[in-house]
Amino acid sequence: MVRREDGAHAARGLVAVHGDTAVMDQVVTEPDHRRRGLGRVVMDELRTVAAAHGATTAVLVSTVEGRHLYRTLGWQVDSEMVAAHLPEPATAA
């Protein structure tokens, strides 16, 4: 997490490691702090933590807006993802 001088979040992210796989999640740079390298700082730290816990592979689901940053950091698109949900089944009256 990168904080502003007043303690509020400027950028943050999470990583979970299971076996040799890390999942990067909720990587966010607040709008007022974008284009300053904070996303890179967060991703570098997440990568360091993941490697320290034995991860050799990582997974990240990105927004279209975030894709450029991740590509500049060496990530590649292996698969497109589509968000979807199943509707609740109708209940009989």
All heavy atoms as an XYZ file, in Angstrom:
698
protein
N       0.838     -1.165      0.000
C       0.000      0.000      0.000
C       0.888      1.235      0.000
O       1.884      1.298      0.705
C      -0.884     -0.022      1.248
C      -1.772      1.171      1.380
S      -2.828      1.127      2.842
C      -3.555     -0.479      2.696
N       0.510      2.190     -0.814
C       1.178      3.492     -0.834
C       0.163      4.488     -0.295
O      -0.967      4.548     -0.765
C       1.599      3.891     -2.266
C       2.248      5.261     -2.271
C       2.515      2.832     -2.882
N       0.586      5.243      0.710
C      -0.319      6.212      1.343
C       0.073      7.645      0.990
O       1.248      7.936      0.773
C      -0.285      6.043      2.857
C      -0.875      4.748      3.323
C      -0.930      4.741      4.846
N      -1.450      3.491      5.340
C      -2.741      3.256      5.586
N      -3.638      4.182      5.355
N      -3.123      2.089      6.053
N      -0.927      8.501      0.977
C      -0.687      9.930      0.834
C      -0.132     10.464      2.149
O      -0.133      9.763      3.164
C      -1.997     10.654      0.515
C      -2.646     10.184     -0.743
C      -3.890     10.967     -1.086
N      -4.597     11.527      0.062
C      -5.837     11.984      0.013
N      -6.505     11.951     -1.121
N      -6.422     12.477      1.083
N       0.316     11.690      2.149
C       0.853     12.299      3.374
C      -0.178     12.319      4.504
O       0.171     12.209      5.672
C       1.335     13.712      3.097
C       2.621     13.756      2.312
C       3.126     15.170      2.112
O       2.656     16.098      2.805
O       4.006     15.352      1.257
N      -1.468     12.420      4.143
C      -2.508     12.454      5.177
C      -2.946     11.060      5.618
O      -3.857     10.918      6.424
C      -3.716     13.266      4.704
C      -4.446     12.634      3.532
O      -4.072     11.528      3.072
O      -5.424     13.249      3.049
N      -2.296     10.017      5.087
C      -2.590      8.643      5.479
C      -3.581      7.920      4.601
O      -3.747      6.706      4.707
N      -4.267      8.631      3.729
C      -5.225      7.989      2.822
C      -4.484      7.166      1.769
O      -3.307      7.410      1.488
C      -6.093      9.048      2.152
N      -5.182      6.209      1.186
C      -4.583      5.356      0.159
C      -4.337      6.136     -1.124
O      -5.211      6.852     -1.589
C      -5.508      4.198     -0.197
C      -5.791      3.290      0.949
N      -6.865      2.456      0.971
C      -5.157      3.085      2.113
C      -6.884      1.774      2.097
N      -5.853      2.150      2.813
N      -3.163      5.956     -1.705
C      -2.866      6.469     -3.040
C      -2.870      5.309     -4.030
O      -3.362      5.439     -5.154
C      -1.525      7.181     -3.056
N      -2.341      4.153     -3.601
C      -2.319      2.948     -4.439
C      -2.203      1.741     -3.515
O      -1.632      1.840     -2.427
C      -1.146      2.993     -5.409
N      -2.757      0.619     -3.979
C      -2.720     -0.580     -3.141
C      -2.957     -1.814     -3.984
O      -3.385     -1.737     -5.126
C      -3.752     -0.481     -2.030
C      -5.181     -0.479     -2.528
C      -6.159     -0.208     -1.391
N      -7.526     -0.226     -1.840
C      -8.152      0.757     -2.460
N      -7.494      1.862     -2.745
N      -9.412      0.658     -2.814
N      -2.698     -2.961     -3.377
C      -2.959     -4.236     -4.028
C      -2.798     -5.370     -3.035
O      -2.229     -5.192     -1.953
N      -3.307     -6.526     -3.402
C      -3.225     -7.727     -2.573
C      -2.611     -8.850     -3.389
O      -2.721     -8.878     -4.610
C      -4.631     -8.152     -2.119
C      -5.449     -7.159     -1.313
C      -6.874     -7.670     -1.137
C      -4.799     -6.914      0.028
N      -2.002     -9.795     -2.697
C      -1.517    -11.003     -3.344
C      -1.806    -12.183     -2.426
O      -1.653    -12.082     -1.204
C      -0.008    -10.933     -3.690
C       0.849    -10.754     -2.465
C       0.421    -12.162     -4.492
N      -2.273    -13.268     -3.014
C      -2.472    -14.525     -2.291
C      -1.635    -15.577     -2.990
O      -1.605    -15.645     -4.220
C      -3.946    -14.924     -2.304
N      -0.927    -16.378     -2.209
C      -0.078    -17.424     -2.775
C      -0.592    -18.774     -2.314
O      -0.830    -18.988     -1.119
C       1.394    -17.250     -2.350
C       2.259    -18.361     -2.914
C       1.912    -15.880     -2.788
N      -0.773    -19.675     -3.271
C      -1.153    -21.051     -2.977
C      -0.216    -21.949     -3.778
O      -0.203    -21.885     -5.010
C      -2.604    -21.325     -3.361
C      -3.036    -22.710     -3.040
N      -3.286    -23.124     -1.746
C      -3.227    -23.787     -3.834
C      -3.631    -24.395     -1.769
N      -3.599    -24.813     -3.021
N       0.569    -22.733     -3.066
C       1.569    -23.553     -3.758
C       2.560    -22.644     -4.452
O       3.133    -21.752     -3.840
N       2.730    -22.860     -5.751
C       3.673    -22.025     -6.500
C       2.972    -20.964     -7.346
O       3.572    -20.370     -8.224
C       4.595    -22.892     -7.367
C       3.839    -23.634     -8.455
O       2.585    -23.608     -8.472
O       4.503    -24.252     -9.302
N       1.679    -20.716     -7.061
C       0.910    -19.755     -7.843
C       0.459    -18.581     -6.974
O      -0.059    -18.774     -5.881
C      -0.322    -20.426     -8.480
O       0.106    -21.523     -9.283
C      -1.107    -19.450     -9.334
N       0.658    -17.383     -7.499
C       0.207    -16.161     -6.829
C      -0.954    -15.574     -7.615
O      -0.977    -15.622     -8.847
C       1.339    -15.147     -6.758
N      -1.904    -15.016     -6.888
C      -3.012    -14.300     -7.516
C      -2.928    -12.848     -7.060
O      -3.003    -12.569     -5.862
C      -4.377    -14.904     -7.129
C      -5.516    -14.107     -7.752
C      -4.449    -16.366     -7.529
N      -2.738    -11.952     -8.010
C      -2.710    -10.520     -7.725
C      -4.146    -10.031     -7.777
O      -4.898    -10.389     -8.687
C      -1.882     -9.773     -8.768
C      -0.511    -10.331     -9.025
S       0.503    -10.360     -7.552
C       2.065    -10.852     -8.231
N      -4.547     -9.219     -6.795
C      -5.947     -8.824     -6.717
C      -6.085     -7.393     -6.211
O      -5.232     -6.907     -5.475
C      -6.681     -9.782     -5.767
C      -8.180     -9.650     -5.829
O      -8.721     -9.286     -6.883
O      -8.823     -9.930     -4.803
N      -7.150     -6.757     -6.618
C      -7.527     -5.425     -6.147
C      -6.387     -4.419     -6.230
O      -6.151     -3.640     -5.301
C      -8.090     -5.503     -4.725
C      -9.337     -6.347     -4.642
C      -9.899     -6.431     -3.240
O      -9.704     -5.520     -2.439
N     -10.599     -7.508     -2.938
N      -5.683     -4.442     -7.342
C      -4.614     -3.476     -7.579
C      -5.279     -2.191     -8.076
O      -5.925     -2.185     -9.123
C      -3.593     -4.009     -8.605
C      -2.517     -2.970     -8.884
C      -2.985     -5.322     -8.111
N      -5.135     -1.136     -7.294
C      -5.834      0.123     -7.583
C      -4.911      1.301     -7.313
O      -4.248      1.338     -6.277
C      -7.091      0.275     -6.688
C      -7.774      1.613     -6.931
C      -8.046     -0.874     -6.884
N      -4.891      2.236     -8.227
C      -4.279      3.534     -7.970
C      -5.407      4.554     -8.022
O      -6.159      4.603     -8.995
C      -3.203      3.883     -9.015
O      -2.188      2.875     -8.986
C      -2.572      5.236     -8.733
N      -5.528      5.334     -6.971
C      -6.606      6.321     -6.910
C      -6.438      7.336     -8.049
O      -5.314      7.677     -8.425
C      -6.604      7.027     -5.556
C      -6.881      6.103     -4.383
C      -8.210      5.361     -4.502
O      -9.189      5.946     -5.010
O      -8.261      4.188     -4.079
N      -7.545      7.804     -8.618
C      -7.478      8.675     -9.799
C      -6.538      9.871     -9.666
O      -5.806     10.188    -10.610
C      -8.932      9.136     -9.978
C      -9.741      8.017     -9.412
C      -8.929      7.500     -8.242
N      -6.497     10.519     -8.522
C      -5.631     11.695     -8.352
C      -4.142     11.352     -8.314
O      -3.303     12.258     -8.317
C      -5.981     12.444     -7.056
C      -7.340     13.110     -7.130
O      -7.918     13.185     -8.236
O      -7.830     13.550     -6.069
N      -3.819     10.054     -8.272
C      -2.419      9.639     -8.131
C      -1.931      8.805     -9.307
O      -0.834      8.247     -9.249
C      -2.247      8.877     -6.817
C      -2.560      9.729     -5.633
N      -1.675     10.647     -5.132
C      -3.689      9.845     -4.894
C      -2.231     11.285     -4.117
N      -3.458     10.819     -3.958
N      -2.716      8.717    -10.355
C      -2.325      7.911    -11.517
C      -1.248      8.615    -12.327
O      -1.050      9.810    -12.224
C      -3.564      7.625    -12.375
C      -4.509      6.709    -11.642
C      -5.707      6.321    -12.453
N      -6.546      5.461    -11.621
C      -7.838      5.338    -11.761
N      -8.464      5.978    -12.732
N      -8.518      4.557    -10.964
N      -0.543      7.817    -13.126
C       0.519      8.292    -14.028
C       1.721      8.842    -13.263
O       2.416      9.729    -13.719
C      -0.011      9.338    -15.011
C      -1.315      9.033    -15.669
C      -1.351      8.230    -16.914
N      -0.291      8.485    -17.841
C       0.222      7.530    -18.615
N      -0.234      6.300    -18.523
N       1.171      7.793    -19.450
N       1.968      8.271    -12.071
C       3.122      8.691    -11.263
C       4.021      7.516    -10.894
O       4.917      7.657    -10.068
C       2.641      9.361     -9.978
C       1.839     10.611    -10.213
C       1.400     11.228     -8.925
N       0.505     12.338     -9.180
C      -0.080     13.042     -8.245
N       0.127     12.775     -6.982
N      -0.882     14.029     -8.570
N       3.731      6.334    -11.443
C       4.559      5.169    -11.152
C       4.140      4.371     -9.933
O       4.810      3.404     -9.569
N       3.036      4.751     -9.293
C       2.631      4.038     -8.078
C       2.131      2.626     -8.371
O       2.343      1.720     -7.566
C       1.560      4.833     -7.326
C       1.998      6.219     -6.842
C       0.858      6.900     -6.115
C       3.232      6.121     -5.970
N       1.482      2.433     -9.518
C       1.059      1.087     -9.894
C       2.252      0.153    -10.032
O       2.225     -0.996     -9.597
N       3.315      0.664    -10.606
C       4.553     -0.115    -10.746
C       5.129     -0.457     -9.368
O       5.565     -1.573     -9.124
C       5.577      0.661    -11.569
C       6.910     -0.042    -11.728
C       7.866      0.776    -12.567
N       7.384      0.956    -13.929
C       7.626      0.097    -14.923
N       8.339     -0.976    -14.707
N       7.150      0.332    -16.130
N       5.113      0.511     -8.459
C       5.619      0.277     -7.103
C       4.827     -0.837     -6.433
O       5.395     -1.764     -5.846
C       5.559      1.577     -6.259
C       5.825      1.298     -4.794
C       6.538      2.607     -6.803
N       3.509     -0.763     -6.519
C       2.656     -1.784     -5.904
C       2.910     -3.148     -6.542
O       3.091     -4.148     -5.828
C       1.163     -1.392     -6.004
C       0.256     -2.549     -5.608
C       0.878     -0.171     -5.146
N       2.942     -3.215     -7.858
C       3.144     -4.500     -8.525
C       4.521     -5.084     -8.216
O       4.656     -6.299     -8.034
C       2.949     -4.358    -10.039
C       1.505     -4.130    -10.443
S       0.386     -5.452     -9.921
C       1.015     -6.818    -10.909
N       5.551     -4.246     -8.138
C       6.888     -4.741     -7.790
C       6.888     -5.342     -6.384
O       7.487     -6.389     -6.146
C       7.932     -3.628     -7.881
C       8.294     -3.258     -9.310
O       7.921     -4.002    -10.243
O       8.949     -2.212     -9.492
N       6.215     -4.690     -5.459
C       6.157     -5.211     -4.092
C       5.355     -6.513     -4.030
O       5.756     -7.461     -3.349
C       5.561     -4.172     -3.146
C       5.546     -4.614     -1.706
C       6.930     -4.842     -1.103
O       7.930     -4.320     -1.631
O       7.016     -5.549     -0.072
N       4.239     -6.570     -4.748
C       3.452     -7.811     -4.772
C       4.267     -8.959     -5.359
O       4.223    -10.083     -4.860
C       2.159     -7.612     -5.570
C       1.149     -6.620     -4.999
C      -0.056     -6.512     -5.922
C       0.724     -7.009     -3.597
N       5.027     -8.675     -6.390
C       5.888     -9.701     -7.005
C       6.947    -10.173     -6.017
O       7.205    -11.375     -5.904
C       6.553     -9.142     -8.256
C       7.448    -10.160     -8.956
C       8.079     -9.572    -10.180
N       7.026     -9.084    -11.063
C       7.242     -8.340    -12.132
N       8.462     -7.976    -12.462
N       6.248     -7.933    -12.884
N       7.546     -9.249     -5.275
C       8.557     -9.602     -4.280
C       7.966    -10.490     -3.189
O       8.558    -11.507     -2.801
C       9.163     -8.320     -3.664
O       9.799     -7.577     -4.710
C      10.163     -8.637     -2.580
N       6.801    -10.114     -2.682
C       6.135    -10.903     -1.645
C       5.778    -12.282     -2.177
O       5.999    -13.304     -1.502
C       4.880    -10.167     -1.124
C       4.029    -11.068     -0.244
C       5.283     -8.905     -0.374
N       5.240    -12.343     -3.383
C       4.859    -13.631     -3.972
C       6.073    -14.547     -4.112
O       6.019    -15.727     -3.748
C       4.186    -13.413     -5.325
N       7.162    -14.017     -4.635
C       8.370    -14.826     -4.807
C       8.915    -15.300     -3.467
O       9.365    -16.445     -3.340
C       9.428    -14.021     -5.565
N       8.861    -14.448     -2.453
C       9.341    -14.824     -1.125
C       8.528    -15.965     -0.531
O       9.023    -16.701      0.331
C       9.302    -13.615     -0.193
N       7.292    -16.125     -0.996
C       6.433    -17.208     -0.521
C       6.403    -18.393     -1.491
O       5.544    -19.253     -1.405
C       5.018    -16.686     -0.265
C       4.934    -15.859      0.972
N       5.245    -14.513      0.986
C       4.614    -16.190      2.244
C       5.095    -14.060      2.208
N       4.728    -15.045      3.006
N       7.338    -18.422     -2.437
C       7.507    -19.573     -3.305
C       6.753    -19.561     -4.616
O       6.770    -20.540     -5.360
N       6.111    -18.464     -4.960
C       5.362    -18.407     -6.215
C       6.311    -18.313     -7.405
O       7.267    -17.543     -7.387
C       4.407    -17.227     -6.214
N       6.028    -19.106     -8.409
C       6.778    -19.046     -9.660
C       5.869    -18.686    -10.832
O       6.344    -18.434    -11.934
C       7.468    -20.390     -9.952
O       6.477    -21.418     -9.990
C       8.509    -20.702     -8.887
N       4.575    -18.672    -10.589
C       3.566    -18.316    -11.583
C       2.600    -17.340    -10.929
O       2.329    -17.448     -9.739
C       2.776    -19.567    -12.032
O       3.691    -20.518    -12.570
C       1.723    -19.224    -13.072
N       2.080    -16.393    -11.705
C       1.115    -15.445    -11.149
C      -0.051    -15.264    -12.108
O       0.098    -15.406    -13.320
C       1.780    -14.103    -10.869
N      -1.189    -14.938    -11.521
C      -2.420    -14.713    -12.268
C      -2.947    -13.343    -11.896
O      -2.911    -12.946    -10.732
C      -3.473    -15.789    -11.916
C      -4.783    -15.528    -12.632
C      -2.938    -17.182    -12.211
N      -3.454    -12.632    -12.890
C      -3.996    -11.305    -12.680
C      -5.153    -11.107    -13.645
O      -5.030    -11.403    -14.836
C      -2.914    -10.260    -12.971
C      -3.330     -8.804    -13.085
C      -3.773     -8.276    -11.719
C      -2.186     -7.977    -13.617
N      -6.278    -10.652    -13.138
C      -7.392    -10.257    -13.988
C      -7.373     -8.743    -14.020
O      -7.408     -8.089    -12.987
C      -8.743    -10.782    -13.441
C      -9.888    -10.279    -14.292
C      -8.728    -12.304    -13.386
N      -7.309     -8.187    -15.209
C      -7.118     -6.752    -15.373
C      -8.308     -6.093    -16.049
O      -8.973     -6.695    -16.884
C      -5.875     -6.523    -16.239
O      -5.781     -5.188    -16.648
N      -8.505     -4.836    -15.713
C      -9.422     -4.018    -16.495
C      -8.723     -3.651    -17.796
O      -7.492     -3.749    -17.913
C      -9.788     -2.724    -15.752
O      -8.586     -1.966    -15.553
C     -10.470     -3.030    -14.415
N      -9.493     -3.184    -18.744
C      -8.904     -2.713    -19.993
C      -7.964     -1.544    -19.702
O      -6.875     -1.456    -20.261
C     -10.011     -2.304    -20.988
C      -9.433     -1.630    -22.215
C     -10.843     -3.520    -21.381
N      -8.364     -0.677    -18.763
C      -7.544      0.487    -18.430
C      -6.196      0.092    -17.829
O      -5.196      0.757    -18.035
C      -8.287      1.406    -17.447
C      -9.537      2.036    -18.006
C     -10.766      1.130    -17.930
O     -10.705      0.050    -17.286
O     -11.782      1.484    -18.539
N      -6.162     -0.982    -17.062
C      -4.928     -1.413    -16.413
C      -4.005     -2.226    -17.293
O      -2.835     -2.415    -16.974
N      -4.520     -2.696    -18.411
C      -3.750     -3.617    -19.259
C      -2.424     -3.023    -19.718
O      -1.412     -3.715    -19.746
C      -4.597     -4.032    -20.454
C      -3.992     -5.184    -21.222
C      -4.898     -5.656    -22.308
N      -5.984     -6.437    -21.708
C      -6.887     -7.076    -22.410
N      -6.885     -7.016    -23.722
N      -7.823     -7.766    -21.806
N      -2.390     -1.744    -20.057
C      -1.144     -1.125    -20.530
C      -0.050     -1.214    -19.467
O       1.092     -1.571    -19.764
C      -1.371      0.322    -20.941
C      -0.116      1.028    -21.329
N       0.534      0.779    -22.522
C       0.647      1.931    -20.665
C       1.631      1.512    -22.581
N       1.718      2.224    -21.458
N      -0.402     -0.873    -18.221
C       0.585     -0.953    -17.139
C       1.144     -2.363    -17.033
O       2.365     -2.555    -16.983
C      -0.035     -0.558    -15.800
C       0.817     -0.913    -14.566
C       2.100     -0.106    -14.538
C       0.018     -0.731    -13.294
N       0.272     -3.345    -17.010
C       0.731     -4.720    -16.804
C       1.588     -5.197    -17.967
O       2.585     -5.887    -17.759
C      -0.462     -5.643    -16.557
C      -1.268     -5.172    -15.370
C      -2.613     -4.873    -15.484
C      -0.665     -4.974    -14.129
C      -3.336     -4.410    -14.395
C      -1.377     -4.502    -13.042
C      -2.713     -4.223    -13.185
O      -3.420     -3.759    -12.117
N       1.256     -4.792    -19.172
C       2.103     -5.156    -20.316
C       3.483     -4.528    -20.192
O       4.484     -5.175    -20.499
C       1.438     -4.749    -21.622
C       0.348     -5.693    -22.037
C      -0.077     -5.442    -23.465
N      -1.025     -6.464    -23.875
C      -2.060     -6.246    -24.653
N      -2.280     -5.038    -25.146
N      -2.870     -7.224    -24.983
N       3.562     -3.275    -19.742
C       4.884     -2.647    -19.589
C       5.697     -3.329    -18.496
O       6.923     -3.231    -18.492
C       4.789     -1.135    -19.279
O       4.151     -0.946    -18.021
C       4.057     -0.385    -20.366
N       5.027     -4.043    -17.581
C       5.719     -4.763    -16.516
C       6.043     -6.204    -16.906
O       6.547     -6.963    -16.091
C       4.864     -4.757    -15.241
C       4.612     -3.376    -14.636
C       3.671     -3.491    -13.448
C       5.918     -2.718    -14.232
N       5.721     -6.573    -18.156
C       6.076     -7.898    -18.647
C       4.965     -8.933    -18.605
O       5.176    -10.077    -18.985
N       3.782     -8.554    -18.145
C       2.655     -9.490    -18.138
C       2.151     -9.663    -19.558
O       2.275     -8.767    -20.390
C       1.528     -8.943    -17.269
C       1.831     -8.949    -15.811
C       2.630     -8.084    -15.142
C       1.338     -9.867    -14.843
N       2.667     -8.398    -13.807
C       1.881     -9.484    -13.597
C       0.484    -10.968    -14.897
C       1.595    -10.163    -12.425
C       0.203    -11.634    -13.725
C       0.754    -11.247    -12.511
N       1.559    -10.804    -19.823
C       0.974    -11.056    -21.143
C      -0.429    -11.615    -20.981
O      -0.738    -12.242    -19.973
C       1.817    -12.020    -21.955
C       1.877    -13.424    -21.378
C       2.818    -14.319    -22.153
O       3.811    -13.850    -22.689
N       2.503    -15.589    -22.210
N      -1.258    -11.346    -21.972
C      -2.628    -11.859    -21.958
C      -2.601    -13.300    -22.427
O      -2.171    -13.589    -23.538
C      -3.543    -11.017    -22.866
C      -4.941    -11.619    -22.922
C      -3.588     -9.582    -22.383
N      -3.022    -14.194    -21.554
C      -3.136    -15.604    -21.926
C      -4.574    -15.959    -22.270
O      -4.824    -16.888    -23.017
C      -2.661    -16.516    -20.788
C      -1.148    -16.551    -20.689
O      -0.457    -16.169    -21.651
O      -0.650    -16.978    -19.632
N      -5.509    -15.212    -21.690
C      -6.910    -15.526    -21.906
C      -7.750    -14.297    -21.611
O      -7.494    -13.589    -20.642
C      -7.332    -16.672    -20.978
O      -8.710    -16.926    -21.091
N      -8.737    -14.045    -22.450
C      -9.693    -12.985    -22.172
C     -10.675    -13.508    -21.132
O     -10.913    -14.705    -21.028
C     -10.453    -12.603    -23.440
C      -9.573    -11.983    -24.509
C      -9.070    -10.592    -24.142
O      -9.731     -9.889    -23.348
O      -8.010    -10.214    -24.646
N     -11.253    -12.605    -20.373
C     -12.209    -12.993    -19.337
C     -13.471    -12.160    -19.518
O     -13.389    -10.973    -19.829
C     -11.617    -12.774    -17.954
C     -12.539    -13.114    -16.836
S     -11.660    -13.044    -15.286
C     -12.012    -14.663    -14.680
N     -14.601    -12.791    -19.291
C     -15.882    -12.107    -19.386
C     -16.610    -12.290    -18.066
O     -16.732    -13.404    -17.559
C     -16.743    -12.694    -20.532
C     -18.109    -12.038    -20.566
C     -16.023    -12.541    -21.861
N     -17.072    -11.184    -17.493
C     -17.846    -11.264    -16.260
C     -19.289    -11.619    -16.605
O     -19.872    -11.052    -17.523
C     -17.790     -9.937    -15.519
N     -19.850    -12.561    -15.891
C     -21.230    -12.975    -16.133
C     -21.811    -13.516    -14.841
O     -21.095    -13.809    -13.892
C     -21.262    -14.061    -17.215
N     -23.117    -13.631    -14.803
C     -23.764    -14.245    -13.645
C     -25.008    -14.982    -14.109
O     -25.579    -14.685    -15.157
C     -24.120    -13.200    -12.583
C     -25.306    -12.349    -12.963
N     -25.195    -11.270    -13.786
C     -26.606    -12.445    -12.626
C     -26.392    -10.732    -13.938
N     -27.264    -11.420    -13.257
N     -25.375    -15.964    -13.330
C     -26.600    -16.701    -13.605
C     -27.726    -16.024    -12.854
O     -27.586    -15.709    -11.662
C     -26.472    -18.156    -13.146
C     -25.455    -18.995    -13.901
C     -25.313    -20.363    -13.246
C     -25.877    -19.149    -15.355
N     -28.867    -15.820    -13.494
C     -29.983    -15.208    -12.785
C     -30.530    -16.160    -11.731
O     -30.402    -17.382    -11.848
C     -31.015    -14.932    -13.886
C     -30.645    -15.853    -14.986
C     -29.163    -16.102    -14.884
N     -31.106    -15.576    -10.696
C     -31.761    -16.392     -9.659
C     -32.907    -17.158    -10.294
O     -33.649    -16.603    -11.109
C     -32.298    -15.480     -8.551
C     -31.239    -14.748     -7.769
C     -30.597    -15.633     -6.733
O     -31.256    -16.522     -6.194
O     -29.407    -15.408     -6.455
N     -33.079    -18.425     -9.936
C     -34.220    -19.150    -10.494
C     -35.522    -18.546     -9.975
O     -35.602    -18.080     -8.830
C     -34.037    -20.585     -9.982
C     -32.952    -20.534     -8.974
C     -32.251    -19.206     -9.076
N     -36.514    -18.521    -10.830
C     -37.813    -18.001    -10.433
C     -38.430    -18.928     -9.386
O     -38.318    -20.152     -9.487
C     -38.733    -17.895    -11.647
N     -39.027    -18.348     -8.382
C     -39.665    -19.164     -7.353
C     -41.141    -19.327     -7.685
O     -41.782    -18.407     -8.218
C     -39.514    -18.513     -5.956
O     -40.060    -17.198     -6.013
C     -38.058    -18.442     -5.557
N     -41.649    -20.505     -7.408
C     -43.070    -20.774     -7.679
C     -43.913    -20.091     -6.617
O     -43.596    -20.095     -5.439
C     -43.324    -22.302     -7.650
N     -44.997    -19.481     -7.064
C     -45.877    -18.782     -6.114
C     -46.969    -19.678     -5.614
O     -47.355    -20.639     -6.122
C     -46.461    -17.552     -6.775
